[in-house]
């Protein structure tokens, strides 16, 4: 089971071929690593607003990271506890 401790978050943003990409990397001092990715393509008719695209890509990457963390929590709970009867989702 992971214990509370120091966590570090790194955020990378880049744009290649009309696609803005954000990558959020989260790491704990115990070696635990999580990564979230967010992508945004150019808008209709090639319209591209770099600032807005970066914000949206970052929001998507953080959302992806959140999903990954929630899956890890669910897995940790499943391995730590035994519940009687059938599991209900």
Secondary structure as UniProt FT lines:
FT   STRAND          7..16
FT   TURN            17..18
FT   STRAND          19..28
FT   TURN            29..30
FT   STRAND          33..41
FT   HELIX           44..46
FT   HELIX           50..80
//
